[in-house]
Amino acid sequence: MNYNKKSIEDVEVSGKRVLCRCDFNVPIKAGQITSDKRIVAALPTIEYLMNHGAKVILCSHMGKPKGEWKPELSLKVVAQRLSQLLGKEVIMAEDVVGPDAQAKAAALKDGDVMLLENVRYMKGETKNDPELSKQLASMADLFVNDAFGTAHRAHSSTAGVADYLPAVCGFLVQKEVEIMGKALADPERPFVAILGGAKVSDKLNVINNLLDKVDTLIIGGGMAFTFLAAKGYDVGASLVDNEKIDYCKEMMAKAEAKGVKLLLPVDTVVAGGFPDPIDAEIAVETVPSDAIAPGKMGLDIGEAACREFAEAVKSAKTVVWNGPMGVFENPILSKGTKAVAQALADSDAVTIVGGGDSAAACEQLGFAGKITHISTGGGASLEFLEGKTLPGIACLEDK
């Protein structure tokens, strides 16, 4: 996939109707937005278009209405919040591509901003229906994708419209593609990748792809125990994917053949079982990873592993991290994840955190400002790391 894509700065937007796909899938409780982070993240692109005299037509999904009009998933609350943030009224369409949206889009003046209703109210959206793509495109002269979180989906509003309109990226997508694209295509070395999370099966392709690119691959979290089991260790009652043991052996052999250092936790924090509820106080001890007693469950990396992983980050020039090192929702079992986040925050390297739980951990710990780039898309950044082509990026014009 070519990572060198045209952005809104490479095209003339003045006087044009611009359909801009954003990610306004914000959390809502009792009709109120509980975090407007995604709306705030879209502001630079929206303000650039407004200030350069575009007629801005925003679109997004919210939740999974599955083609039905569910009032609790209406984007009206987003339009209200966006109006406050922009300091001007955001015109709200009553439909997606119906008469109201068409009429309001046609009446826009330069610098106006409108928001279409939830695109997933339309049955054709997730099927990338050409008819819906055509109707969306008919309202505009240019398509801008600024929703990296949905770039791995081939939907009408993320990729389909690009069949009918010139397509470029907004600032959010541009940053993702430039920073993550460079890290994968031409990283400054040493290049260290850290993978965590519960299951090996979630990261099969990521591990395989990264072993062709990195100098050091660090594996923590629940997925480490399948690797430890593949080394012949007894890992007690820890999470092991027995069907993936041969795969882990293959990956360790591949790392050795390629001269990639593959680090697994040398010690492990264990308990008698998984905490229930997840933040419950539990008794833990730290043991060597090859000496986990029967019935004991590994739930975080130990202090020696924290030090070894931090040391590997210290000498790196590029670091990519995706997935926590343990059950980080529990304060007792969050030390490994905190240690990795701290190591990235202290590093002079280009540091990239791939969405999801790792991003949440950096934000909760107050390290977000010290990380080069925190991805806005969990699933999309994972597919990026797998080396997959993302439909919402591939459809944009190359520079």
BALOBA-1460 file (C-alpha; in Angstrom, 3 decimals):
// residues 399
<rec num="1" residu="m" x="0.000" y="0.000" z="0.000"/>
<rec num="2" residu="n" x="1.315" y="3.452" z="-0.904"/>
<rec num="3" residu="y" x="1.490" y="5.620" z="2.238"/>
<rec num="4" residu="n" x="2.150" y="8.852" z="0.310"/>
<rec num="5" residu="k" x="-1.398" y="10.201" z="-0.050"/>
<rec num="6" residu="k" x="-2.759" y="13.596" z="-1.039"/>
<rec num="7" residu="s" x="-4.218" y="15.628" z="1.808"/>
<rec num="8" residu="i" x="-6.614" y="18.576" z="1.970"/>
<rec num="9" residu="e" x="-3.578" y="20.866" z="1.619"/>
<rec num="10" residu="d" x="-2.782" y="19.410" z="-1.817"/>
<rec num="11" residu="v" x="-6.144" y="20.307" z="-3.399"/>
<rec num="12" residu="e" x="-8.288" y="23.412" z="-3.887"/>
<rec num="13" residu="v" x="-11.215" y="23.335" z="-1.440"/>
<rec num="14" residu="s" x="-12.470" y="26.930" z="-1.706"/>
<rec num="15" residu="g" x="-16.081" y="27.114" z="-2.888"/>
<rec num="16" residu="k" x="-16.317" y="23.319" z="-3.110"/>
<rec num="17" residu="r" x="-18.779" y="21.031" z="-1.395"/>
<rec num="18" residu="v" x="-16.603" y="18.674" z="0.638"/>
<rec num="19" residu="l" x="-17.947" y="15.419" z="2.032"/>
<rec num="20" residu="c" x="-15.768" y="14.663" z="5.059"/>
<rec num="21" residu="r" x="-15.924" y="11.259" z="6.777"/>
<rec num="22" residu="c" x="-15.174" y="11.659" z="10.492"/>
<rec num="23" residu="d" x="-15.212" y="9.260" z="13.424"/>
<rec num="24" residu="f" x="-17.873" y="10.647" z="15.751"/>
<rec num="25" residu="n" x="-18.634" y="7.255" z="17.305"/>
<rec num="26" residu="v" x="-18.494" y="8.769" z="20.796"/>
<rec num="27" residu="p" x="-19.615" y="7.148" z="24.062"/>
<rec num="28" residu="i" x="-23.079" y="8.289" z="25.172"/>
<rec num="29" residu="k" x="-24.836" y="7.787" z="28.506"/>
<rec num="30" residu="a" x="-28.408" y="8.915" z="29.169"/>
<rec num="31" residu="g" x="-28.323" y="11.001" z="25.991"/>
<rec num="32" residu="q" x="-25.118" y="12.829" z="26.986"/>
<rec num="33" residu="i" x="-21.646" y="12.520" z="25.427"/>
<rec num="34" residu="t" x="-19.276" y="11.161" z="28.109"/>
<rec num="35" residu="s" x="-16.067" y="11.812" z="26.112"/>
<rec num="36" residu="d" x="-15.773" y="14.225" z="23.181"/>
<rec num="37" residu="k" x="-12.149" y="13.240" z="22.415"/>
<rec num="38" residu="r" x="-13.000" y="12.009" z="18.904"/>
<rec num="39" residu="i" x="-14.922" y="15.195" z="18.083"/>
<rec num="40" residu="v" x="-12.033" y="17.362" z="19.297"/>
<rec num="41" residu="a" x="-9.580" y="15.268" z="17.239"/>
<rec num="42" residu="a" x="-11.536" y="16.106" z="14.047"/>
<rec num="43" residu="l" x="-11.478" y="19.887" z="14.627"/>
<rec num="44" residu="p" x="-8.210" y="20.733" z="12.785"/>
<rec num="45" residu="t" x="-9.529" y="19.239" z="9.531"/>
<rec num="46" residu="i" x="-13.003" y="20.774" z="9.876"/>
<rec num="47" residu="e" x="-11.586" y="24.219" z="10.760"/>
<rec num="48" residu="y" x="-9.130" y="24.095" z="7.850"/>
<rec num="49" residu="l" x="-11.979" y="23.360" z="5.421"/>
<rec num="50" residu="m" x="-14.202" y="26.080" z="6.946"/>
<rec num="51" residu="n" x="-11.434" y="28.697" z="6.959"/>
<rec num="52" residu="h" x="-10.546" y="27.915" z="3.341"/>
<rec num="53" residu="g" x="-14.106" y="28.563" z="2.175"/>
<rec num="54" residu="a" x="-15.333" y="24.987" z="1.672"/>
<rec num="55" residu="k" x="-18.965" y="24.010" z="2.118"/>
<rec num="56" residu="v" x="-18.445" y="21.216" z="4.654"/>
<rec num="57" residu="i" x="-20.690" y="18.131" z="4.776"/>
<rec num="58" residu="l" x="-19.678" y="15.875" z="7.659"/>
<rec num="59" residu="c" x="-20.697" y="12.251" z="7.965"/>
<rec num="60" residu="s" x="-20.072" y="9.516" z="10.525"/>
<rec num="61" residu="h" x="-21.531" y="6.391" z="12.069"/>
<rec num="62" residu="m" x="-22.470" y="5.861" z="15.695"/>
<rec num="63" residu="g" x="-22.884" y="2.423" z="17.229"/>
<rec num="64" residu="k" x="-24.405" y="-0.463" z="15.276"/>
<rec num="65" residu="p" x="-27.970" y="0.445" z="14.276"/>
<rec num="66" residu="k" x="-27.763" y="-2.184" z="11.482"/>
<rec num="67" residu="g" x="-29.785" y="-0.194" z="8.958"/>
<rec num="68" residu="e" x="-32.528" y="0.815" z="11.401"/>
<rec num="69" residu="w" x="-33.383" y="4.320" z="12.628"/>
<rec num="70" residu="k" x="-32.601" y="4.157" z="16.340"/>
<rec num="71" residu="p" x="-33.126" y="7.583" z="17.961"/>
<rec num="72" residu="e" x="-30.611" y="6.798" z="20.744"/>
<rec num="73" residu="l" x="-27.889" y="6.543" z="18.055"/>
<rec num="74" residu="s" x="-28.718" y="9.872" z="16.390"/>
<rec num="75" residu="l" x="-25.813" y="12.245" z="15.718"/>
<rec num="76" residu="k" x="-27.858" y="15.260" z="16.914"/>
<rec num="77" residu="v" x="-25.866" y="15.359" z="20.194"/>
<rec num="78" residu="v" x="-22.659" y="15.464" z="18.132"/>
<rec num="79" residu="a" x="-23.961" y="18.419" z="16.091"/>
<rec num="80" residu="q" x="-24.714" y="20.289" z="19.348"/>
<rec num="81" residu="r" x="-21.251" y="19.623" z="20.806"/>
<rec num="82" residu="l" x="-19.554" y="20.458" z="17.515"/>
<rec num="83" residu="s" x="-21.469" y="23.763" z="17.317"/>
<rec num="84" residu="q" x="-20.108" y="24.692" z="20.782"/>
<rec num="85" residu="l" x="-16.533" y="23.720" z="19.858"/>
<rec num="86" residu="l" x="-16.558" y="25.532" z="16.497"/>
<rec num="87" residu="g" x="-18.374" y="28.572" z="17.824"/>
<rec num="88" residu="k" x="-20.887" y="28.418" z="14.975"/>
<rec num="89" residu="e" x="-24.054" y="26.473" z="14.217"/>
<rec num="90" residu="v" x="-23.571" y="23.056" z="12.658"/>
<rec num="91" residu="i" x="-26.608" y="22.418" z="10.465"/>
<rec num="92" residu="m" x="-28.116" y="19.004" z="11.255"/>
<rec num="93" residu="a" x="-29.715" y="16.964" z="8.474"/>
<rec num="94" residu="e" x="-32.776" y="14.920" z="9.374"/>
<rec num="95" residu="d" x="-31.668" y="12.077" z="7.089"/>
<rec num="96" residu="v" x="-28.546" y="10.691" z="5.387"/>
<rec num="97" residu="v" x="-29.079" y="11.045" z="1.630"/>
<rec num="98" residu="g" x="-32.805" y="11.924" z="1.641"/>
<rec num="99" residu="p" x="-34.597" y="15.141" z="0.652"/>
<rec num="100" residu="d" x="-33.593" y="17.047" z="3.816"/>
<rec num="101" residu="a" x="-29.869" y="16.271" z="3.480"/>
<rec num="102" residu="q" x="-29.929" y="17.034" z="-0.269"/>
<rec num="103" residu="a" x="-31.729" y="20.375" z="0.215"/>
<rec num="104" residu="k" x="-29.468" y="21.488" z="3.094"/>
<rec num="105" residu="a" x="-26.308" y="20.481" z="1.207"/>
<rec num="106" residu="a" x="-27.453" y="22.446" z="-1.858"/>
<rec num="107" residu="a" x="-28.135" y="25.562" z="0.273"/>
<rec num="108" residu="l" x="-24.709" y="25.653" z="1.981"/>
<rec num="109" residu="k" x="-22.631" y="28.817" z="1.739"/>
<rec num="110" residu="d" x="-18.808" y="28.931" z="1.813"/>
<rec num="111" residu="g" x="-17.581" y="28.152" z="5.342"/>
<rec num="112" residu="d" x="-20.867" y="26.503" z="6.409"/>
<rec num="113" residu="v" x="-20.800" y="23.134" z="8.180"/>
<rec num="114" residu="m" x="-23.511" y="20.497" z="8.184"/>
<rec num="115" residu="l" x="-23.730" y="16.970" z="9.590"/>
<rec num="116" residu="l" x="-25.611" y="14.088" z="8.004"/>
<rec num="117" residu="e" x="-27.506" y="11.626" z="10.189"/>
<rec num="118" residu="n" x="-25.851" y="8.354" z="11.249"/>
<rec num="119" residu="v" x="-24.708" y="6.701" z="7.977"/>
<rec num="120" residu="r" x="-25.308" y="3.262" z="9.459"/>
<rec num="121" residu="y" x="-29.039" y="4.047" z="9.506"/>
<rec num="122" residu="m" x="-28.710" y="3.081" z="5.829"/>
<rec num="123" residu="k" x="-28.708" y="-0.664" z="5.163"/>
<rec num="124" residu="g" x="-26.281" y="-0.240" z="2.262"/>
<rec num="125" residu="e" x="-23.522" y="1.498" z="4.282"/>
<rec num="126" residu="t" x="-21.749" y="-1.573" z="5.677"/>
<rec num="127" residu="k" x="-22.299" y="-3.469" z="2.408"/>
<rec num="128" residu="n" x="-20.500" y="-0.714" z="0.459"/>
<rec num="129" residu="d" x="-23.600" y="-0.411" z="-1.724"/>
<rec num="130" residu="p" x="-22.694" y="1.495" z="-4.941"/>
<rec num="131" residu="e" x="-26.129" y="3.140" z="-4.999"/>
<rec num="132" residu="l" x="-25.626" y="4.664" z="-1.531"/>
<rec num="133" residu="s" x="-22.030" y="5.637" z="-2.410"/>
<rec num="134" residu="k" x="-23.359" y="7.407" z="-5.524"/>
<rec num="135" residu="q" x="-26.046" y="9.268" z="-3.530"/>
<rec num="136" residu="l" x="-23.502" y="10.424" z="-0.928"/>
<rec num="137" residu="a" x="-21.112" y="11.529" z="-3.686"/>
<rec num="138" residu="s" x="-23.867" y="13.415" z="-5.525"/>
<rec num="139" residu="m" x="-23.952" y="16.018" z="-2.723"/>
<rec num="140" residu="a" x="-20.254" y="16.935" z="-3.018"/>
<rec num="141" residu="d" x="-17.314" y="17.818" z="-5.289"/>
<rec num="142" residu="l" x="-14.585" y="16.263" z="-3.127"/>
<rec num="143" residu="f" x="-14.276" y="13.439" z="-0.572"/>
<rec num="144" residu="v" x="-12.060" y="13.727" z="2.505"/>
<rec num="145" residu="n" x="-11.449" y="10.718" z="4.756"/>
<rec num="146" residu="d" x="-10.481" y="11.721" z="8.283"/>
<rec num="147" residu="a" x="-11.769" y="8.603" z="10.071"/>
<rec num="148" residu="f" x="-8.791" y="6.313" z="10.610"/>
<rec num="149" residu="g" x="-10.790" y="4.231" z="13.114"/>
<rec num="150" residu="t" x="-12.946" y="2.922" z="10.247"/>
<rec num="151" residu="a" x="-10.277" y="2.924" z="7.496"/>
<rec num="152" residu="h" x="-10.071" y="-0.882" z="7.645"/>
<rec num="153" residu="r" x="-13.741" y="-1.122" z="6.625"/>
<rec num="154" residu="a" x="-14.809" y="-1.052" z="2.981"/>
<rec num="155" residu="h" x="-18.074" y="0.848" z="3.568"/>
<rec num="156" residu="s" x="-19.905" y="3.340" z="1.349"/>
<rec num="157" residu="s" x="-18.868" y="6.366" z="3.423"/>
<rec num="158" residu="t" x="-15.249" y="5.231" z="3.991"/>
<rec num="159" residu="a" x="-14.256" y="3.921" z="0.558"/>
<rec num="160" residu="g" x="-17.222" y="3.583" z="-1.834"/>
<rec num="161" residu="v" x="-17.684" y="7.331" z="-2.405"/>
<rec num="162" residu="a" x="-14.094" y="7.541" z="-3.700"/>
<rec num="163" residu="d" x="-15.282" y="5.697" z="-6.832"/>
<rec num="164" residu="y" x="-17.295" y="8.818" z="-7.726"/>
<rec num="165" residu="l" x="-15.295" y="11.738" z="-6.277"/>
<rec num="166" residu="p" x="-11.653" y="12.852" z="-6.042"/>
<rec num="167" residu="a" x="-10.523" y="11.603" z="-2.601"/>
<rec num="168" residu="v" x="-7.865" y="12.916" z="-0.188"/>
<rec num="169" residu="c" x="-7.135" y="12.559" z="3.522"/>
<rec num="170" residu="g" x="-7.714" y="14.924" z="6.427"/>
<rec num="171" residu="f" x="-5.049" y="15.753" z="9.006"/>
<rec num="172" residu="l" x="-5.893" y="12.854" z="11.361"/>
<rec num="173" residu="v" x="-5.565" y="10.184" z="8.683"/>
<rec num="174" residu="q" x="-2.521" y="11.952" z="7.219"/>
<rec num="175" residu="k" x="-0.717" y="11.760" z="10.578"/>
<rec num="176" residu="e" x="-1.581" y="8.069" z="11.037"/>
<rec num="177" residu="v" x="-0.415" y="7.147" z="7.548"/>
<rec num="178" residu="e" x="2.764" y="9.210" z="7.646"/>
<rec num="179" residu="i" x="3.967" y="8.146" z="11.095"/>
<rec num="180" residu="m" x="2.865" y="4.504" z="11.104"/>
<rec num="181" residu="g" x="3.596" y="4.104" z="7.407"/>
<rec num="182" residu="k" x="7.163" y="5.349" z="7.837"/>
<rec num="183" residu="a" x="7.682" y="3.168" z="10.910"/>
<rec num="184" residu="l" x="6.737" y="0.064" z="8.929"/>
<rec num="185" residu="a" x="8.271" y="0.956" z="5.563"/>
<rec num="186" residu="d" x="11.464" y="2.776" z="6.554"/>
<rec num="187" residu="p" x="12.008" y="2.814" z="10.336"/>
<rec num="188" residu="e" x="14.925" y="4.387" z="12.135"/>
<rec num="189" residu="r" x="16.781" y="1.506" z="13.785"/>
<rec num="190" residu="p" x="16.944" y="-0.242" z="16.179"/>
<rec num="191" residu="f" x="13.205" y="-0.899" z="15.673"/>
<rec num="192" residu="v" x="11.455" y="-2.484" z="18.683"/>
<rec num="193" residu="a" x="7.867" y="-3.769" z="18.676"/>
<rec num="194" residu="i" x="6.004" y="-4.657" z="21.873"/>
<rec num="195" residu="l" x="2.904" y="-6.833" z="21.636"/>
<rec num="196" residu="g" x="0.538" y="-7.695" z="24.468"/>
<rec num="197" residu="g" x="-3.095" y="-8.578" z="24.997"/>
<rec num="198" residu="a" x="-4.856" y="-11.790" z="25.851"/>
<rec num="199" residu="k" x="-4.744" y="-14.013" z="22.787"/>
<rec num="200" residu="v" x="-2.063" y="-15.055" z="20.308"/>
<rec num="201" residu="s" x="-4.823" y="-15.632" z="17.735"/>
<rec num="202" residu="d" x="-5.634" y="-11.877" z="17.693"/>
<rec num="203" residu="k" x="-2.061" y="-11.028" z="16.674"/>
<rec num="204" residu="l" x="-1.035" y="-13.965" z="14.427"/>
<rec num="205" residu="n" x="-0.505" y="-11.881" z="11.299"/>
<rec num="206" residu="v" x="0.951" y="-8.944" z="13.233"/>
<rec num="207" residu="i" x="3.705" y="-11.135" z="14.731"/>
<rec num="208" residu="n" x="4.494" y="-12.677" z="11.353"/>
<rec num="209" residu="n" x="4.605" y="-9.292" z="9.569"/>
<rec num="210" residu="l" x="6.663" y="-7.543" z="12.267"/>
<rec num="211" residu="l" x="9.303" y="-10.301" z="12.358"/>
<rec num="212" residu="d" x="10.198" y="-9.214" z="8.793"/>
<rec num="213" residu="k" x="10.726" y="-5.617" z="9.933"/>
<rec num="214" residu="v" x="11.910" y="-5.316" z="13.557"/>
<rec num="215" residu="d" x="15.227" y="-5.788" z="15.348"/>
<rec num="216" residu="t" x="13.566" y="-6.799" z="18.638"/>
<rec num="217" residu="l" x="10.092" y="-8.222" z="19.265"/>
<rec num="218" residu="i" x="8.821" y="-8.170" z="22.850"/>
<rec num="219" residu="i" x="5.822" y="-10.319" z="23.782"/>
<rec num="220" residu="g" x="3.907" y="-9.842" z="27.044"/>
<rec num="221" residu="g" x="0.325" y="-10.128" z="28.237"/>
<rec num="222" residu="g" x="-1.744" y="-13.306" z="28.121"/>
<rec num="223" residu="m" x="-0.353" y="-14.209" z="24.709"/>
<rec num="224" residu="a" x="3.141" y="-14.721" z="26.194"/>
<rec num="225" residu="f" x="2.045" y="-17.946" z="27.931"/>
<rec num="226" residu="t" x="1.422" y="-19.766" z="24.655"/>
<rec num="227" residu="f" x="4.995" y="-18.872" z="23.653"/>
<rec num="228" residu="l" x="6.314" y="-19.979" z="27.062"/>
<rec num="229" residu="a" x="4.375" y="-23.247" z="26.731"/>
<rec num="230" residu="a" x="5.893" y="-23.654" z="23.243"/>
<rec num="231" residu="k" x="9.331" y="-23.435" z="24.897"/>
<rec num="232" residu="g" x="8.323" y="-26.400" z="27.054"/>
<rec num="233" residu="y" x="7.636" y="-24.425" z="30.262"/>
<rec num="234" residu="d" x="4.852" y="-25.440" z="32.625"/>
<rec num="235" residu="v" x="2.702" y="-22.298" z="32.881"/>
<rec num="236" residu="g" x="0.198" y="-23.563" z="35.474"/>
<rec num="237" residu="a" x="-3.367" y="-22.364" z="34.933"/>
<rec num="238" residu="s" x="-2.281" y="-19.434" z="32.712"/>
<rec num="239" residu="l" x="-4.096" y="-18.652" z="29.478"/>
<rec num="240" residu="v" x="-2.718" y="-20.930" z="26.742"/>
<rec num="241" residu="d" x="-4.003" y="-21.388" z="23.204"/>
<rec num="242" residu="n" x="-3.038" y="-25.037" z="22.646"/>
<rec num="243" residu="e" x="-3.897" y="-24.859" z="18.942"/>
<rec num="244" residu="k" x="-1.291" y="-22.115" z="18.452"/>
<rec num="245" residu="i" x="1.690" y="-23.771" z="20.156"/>
<rec num="246" residu="d" x="3.137" y="-24.988" z="16.848"/>
<rec num="247" residu="y" x="2.641" y="-21.497" z="15.398"/>
<rec num="248" residu="c" x="4.600" y="-19.991" z="18.327"/>
<rec num="249" residu="k" x="7.419" y="-22.517" z="17.732"/>
<rec num="250" residu="e" x="7.474" y="-21.459" z="14.051"/>
<rec num="251" residu="m" x="7.629" y="-17.766" z="15.007"/>
<rec num="252" residu="m" x="10.480" y="-18.365" z="17.459"/>
<rec num="253" residu="a" x="12.359" y="-20.279" z="14.749"/>
<rec num="254" residu="k" x="11.667" y="-17.448" z="12.260"/>
<rec num="255" residu="a" x="12.999" y="-14.862" z="14.730"/>
<rec num="256" residu="e" x="16.163" y="-16.897" z="15.223"/>
<rec num="257" residu="a" x="16.682" y="-17.371" z="11.476"/>
<rec num="258" residu="k" x="16.264" y="-13.629" z="10.861"/>
<rec num="259" residu="g" x="18.447" y="-12.559" z="13.775"/>
<rec num="260" residu="v" x="15.505" y="-10.853" z="15.507"/>
<rec num="261" residu="k" x="15.742" y="-10.781" z="19.294"/>
<rec num="262" residu="l" x="12.480" y="-12.198" z="20.676"/>
<rec num="263" residu="l" x="11.949" y="-11.320" z="24.340"/>
<rec num="264" residu="l" x="9.452" y="-13.124" z="26.583"/>
<rec num="265" residu="p" x="8.854" y="-12.256" z="30.262"/>
<rec num="266" residu="v" x="11.578" y="-13.797" z="32.457"/>
<rec num="267" residu="d" x="9.296" y="-13.527" z="35.479"/>
<rec num="268" residu="t" x="5.556" y="-13.436" z="36.014"/>
<rec num="269" residu="v" x="3.072" y="-12.105" z="38.574"/>
<rec num="270" residu="v" x="0.760" y="-15.008" z="39.485"/>
<rec num="271" residu="a" x="-2.407" y="-15.477" z="41.533"/>
<rec num="272" residu="g" x="-4.811" y="-18.302" z="42.338"/>
<rec num="273" residu="g" x="-7.197" y="-17.185" z="39.584"/>
<rec num="274" residu="f" x="-8.517" y="-14.291" z="37.516"/>
<rec num="275" residu="p" x="-9.737" y="-11.333" z="39.641"/>
<rec num="276" residu="d" x="-13.529" y="-11.236" z="39.945"/>
<rec num="277" residu="p" x="-14.666" y="-8.475" z="39.730"/>
<rec num="278" residu="i" x="-11.766" y="-7.373" z="37.534"/>
<rec num="279" residu="d" x="-10.528" y="-4.723" z="39.998"/>
<rec num="280" residu="a" x="-10.845" y="-6.961" z="43.101"/>
<rec num="281" residu="e" x="-7.965" y="-7.098" z="45.590"/>
<rec num="282" residu="i" x="-6.106" y="-10.381" z="45.156"/>
<rec num="283" residu="a" x="-3.024" y="-11.984" z="46.655"/>
<rec num="284" residu="v" x="-0.156" y="-12.179" z="44.150"/>
<rec num="285" residu="e" x="3.472" y="-13.327" z="44.037"/>
<rec num="286" residu="t" x="6.229" y="-13.009" z="41.447"/>
<rec num="287" residu="v" x="7.903" y="-16.185" z="40.191"/>
<rec num="288" residu="p" x="10.308" y="-17.071" z="37.350"/>
<rec num="289" residu="s" x="8.324" y="-17.752" z="34.165"/>
<rec num="290" residu="d" x="9.647" y="-21.334" z="34.040"/>
<rec num="291" residu="a" x="8.485" y="-22.039" z="37.613"/>
<rec num="292" residu="i" x="4.759" y="-21.262" z="37.637"/>
<rec num="293" residu="a" x="3.100" y="-23.690" z="40.064"/>
<rec num="294" residu="p" x="0.144" y="-25.860" z="38.989"/>
<rec num="295" residu="g" x="-3.138" y="-23.989" z="39.598"/>
<rec num="296" residu="k" x="-1.425" y="-20.580" z="39.522"/>
<rec num="297" residu="m" x="-2.343" y="-18.111" z="36.784"/>
<rec num="298" residu="g" x="0.031" y="-15.568" z="35.246"/>
<rec num="299" residu="l" x="-1.651" y="-12.131" z="35.199"/>
<rec num="300" residu="d" x="1.160" y="-9.599" z="34.639"/>
<rec num="301" residu="i" x="4.868" y="-9.445" z="33.823"/>
<rec num="302" residu="g" x="7.269" y="-9.359" z="36.795"/>
<rec num="303" residu="e" x="9.775" y="-6.694" z="37.820"/>
<rec num="304" residu="a" x="12.751" y="-8.311" z="36.063"/>
<rec num="305" residu="a" x="10.742" y="-8.468" z="32.813"/>
<rec num="306" residu="c" x="9.760" y="-4.798" z="33.293"/>
<rec num="307" residu="r" x="13.442" y="-3.860" z="33.575"/>
<rec num="308" residu="e" x="14.495" y="-5.961" z="30.565"/>
<rec num="309" residu="f" x="11.696" y="-4.589" z="28.365"/>
<rec num="310" residu="a" x="12.460" y="-0.977" z="29.438"/>
<rec num="311" residu="e" x="16.142" y="-1.545" z="28.644"/>
<rec num="312" residu="a" x="15.256" y="-2.709" z="25.112"/>
<rec num="313" residu="v" x="13.137" y="0.435" z="24.602"/>
<rec num="314" residu="k" x="15.957" y="2.665" z="25.890"/>
<rec num="315" residu="s" x="18.288" y="1.723" z="23.017"/>
<rec num="316" residu="a" x="15.578" y="1.912" z="20.314"/>
<rec num="317" residu="k" x="15.052" y="4.599" z="17.681"/>
<rec num="318" residu="t" x="11.541" y="3.429" z="16.710"/>
<rec num="319" residu="v" x="9.061" y="1.717" z="19.079"/>
<rec num="320" residu="v" x="5.596" y="0.377" z="18.267"/>
<rec num="321" residu="w" x="3.417" y="-0.885" z="21.137"/>
<rec num="322" residu="n" x="0.072" y="-2.655" z="20.883"/>
<rec num="323" residu="g" x="-1.593" y="-4.440" z="23.807"/>
<rec num="324" residu="p" x="-1.246" y="-4.383" z="27.625"/>
<rec num="325" residu="m" x="1.243" y="-6.523" z="29.577"/>
<rec num="326" residu="g" x="-1.313" y="-7.831" z="32.070"/>
<rec num="327" residu="v" x="-4.803" y="-7.299" z="33.495"/>
<rec num="328" residu="f" x="-4.131" y="-3.562" z="33.625"/>
<rec num="329" residu="e" x="-7.705" y="-2.710" z="34.749"/>
<rec num="330" residu="n" x="-6.655" y="-4.074" z="38.150"/>
<rec num="331" residu="p" x="-4.258" y="-1.727" z="40.031"/>
<rec num="332" residu="i" x="-2.309" y="-4.720" z="41.446"/>
<rec num="333" residu="l" x="-1.826" y="-6.161" z="37.945"/>
<rec num="334" residu="s" x="-1.123" y="-2.919" z="36.061"/>
<rec num="335" residu="k" x="2.581" y="-2.541" z="36.915"/>
<rec num="336" residu="g" x="3.871" y="-4.192" z="33.728"/>
<rec num="337" residu="t" x="1.703" y="-2.036" z="31.464"/>
<rec num="338" residu="k" x="2.704" y="1.080" z="33.448"/>
<rec num="339" residu="a" x="6.403" y="0.163" z="33.142"/>
<rec num="340" residu="v" x="6.129" y="-0.138" z="29.345"/>
<rec num="341" residu="a" x="4.179" y="3.134" z="29.101"/>
<rec num="342" residu="q" x="6.823" y="4.822" z="31.297"/>
<rec num="343" residu="a" x="9.652" y="3.428" z="29.134"/>
<rec num="344" residu="l" x="8.020" y="4.868" z="26.003"/>
<rec num="345" residu="a" x="7.397" y="8.215" z="27.709"/>
<rec num="346" residu="d" x="11.083" y="8.408" z="28.771"/>
<rec num="347" residu="s" x="12.377" y="7.399" z="25.327"/>
<rec num="348" residu="d" x="13.863" y="9.727" z="22.690"/>
<rec num="349" residu="a" x="12.707" y="7.319" z="19.971"/>
<rec num="350" residu="v" x="9.747" y="7.715" z="17.639"/>
<rec num="351" residu="t" x="7.095" y="6.055" z="19.824"/>
<rec num="352" residu="i" x="3.819" y="4.779" z="18.404"/>
<rec num="353" residu="v" x="0.991" y="3.332" z="20.479"/>
<rec num="354" residu="g" x="-1.549" y="1.350" z="18.468"/>
<rec num="355" residu="g" x="-4.960" y="2.266" z="19.822"/>
<rec num="356" residu="g" x="-7.154" y="0.211" z="22.179"/>
<rec num="357" residu="d" x="-6.030" y="-0.687" z="25.705"/>
<rec num="358" residu="s" x="-2.430" y="0.553" z="25.270"/>
<rec num="359" residu="a" x="-3.728" y="3.994" z="24.259"/>
<rec num="360" residu="a" x="-6.133" y="4.005" z="27.222"/>
<rec num="361" residu="a" x="-3.259" y="3.082" z="29.556"/>
<rec num="362" residu="c" x="-1.057" y="5.958" z="28.274"/>
<rec num="363" residu="e" x="-3.914" y="8.417" z="28.683"/>
<rec num="364" residu="q" x="-4.877" y="7.216" z="32.174"/>
<rec num="365" residu="l" x="-1.243" y="7.448" z="33.310"/>
<rec num="366" residu="g" x="-0.848" y="10.954" z="31.890"/>
<rec num="367" residu="f" x="1.850" y="9.903" z="29.385"/>
<rec num="368" residu="a" x="-0.093" y="10.746" z="26.212"/>
<rec num="369" residu="g" x="1.771" y="14.017" z="25.692"/>
<rec num="370" residu="k" x="5.148" y="12.254" z="25.774"/>
<rec num="371" residu="i" x="4.307" y="9.698" z="23.057"/>
<rec num="372" residu="t" x="5.059" y="10.641" z="19.410"/>
<rec num="373" residu="h" x="1.791" y="9.193" z="18.162"/>
<rec num="374" residu="i" x="-1.202" y="7.464" z="19.726"/>
<rec num="375" residu="s" x="-3.318" y="5.849" z="17.036"/>
<rec num="376" residu="t" x="-7.003" y="6.763" z="16.901"/>
<rec num="377" residu="g" x="-8.015" y="3.348" z="15.535"/>
<rec num="378" residu="g" x="-7.733" y="0.048" z="17.412"/>
<rec num="379" residu="g" x="-8.786" y="-2.373" z="14.669"/>
<rec num="380" residu="a" x="-7.375" y="-0.205" z="11.892"/>
<rec num="381" residu="s" x="-3.959" y="0.165" z="13.521"/>
<rec num="382" residu="l" x="-3.811" y="-3.594" z="14.126"/>
<rec num="383" residu="e" x="-4.523" y="-4.287" z="10.445"/>
<rec num="384" residu="f" x="-1.935" y="-1.634" z="9.552"/>
<rec num="385" residu="l" x="0.639" y="-3.547" z="11.648"/>
<rec num="386" residu="e" x="-0.406" y="-6.762" z="9.894"/>
<rec num="387" residu="g" x="0.611" y="-5.144" z="6.609"/>
<rec num="388" residu="k" x="-2.933" y="-5.297" z="5.260"/>
<rec num="389" residu="t" x="-4.292" y="-2.830" z="2.722"/>
<rec num="390" residu="l" x="-6.832" y="-0.528" z="4.401"/>
<rec num="391" residu="p" x="-9.722" y="0.264" z="1.990"/>
<rec num="392" residu="g" x="-10.278" y="3.758" z="3.464"/>
<rec num="393" residu="i" x="-6.633" y="4.654" z="2.758"/>
<rec num="394" residu="a" x="-6.081" y="2.760" z="-0.490"/>
<rec num="395" residu="c" x="-8.977" y="4.661" z="-2.140"/>
<rec num="396" residu="l" x="-7.245" y="8.058" z="-1.621"/>
<rec num="397" residu="e" x="-5.259" y="9.714" z="-4.390"/>
<rec num="398" residu="d" x="-1.485" y="9.196" z="-4.332"/>
<rec num="399" residu="k" x="0.751" y="12.265" z="-4.245"/>
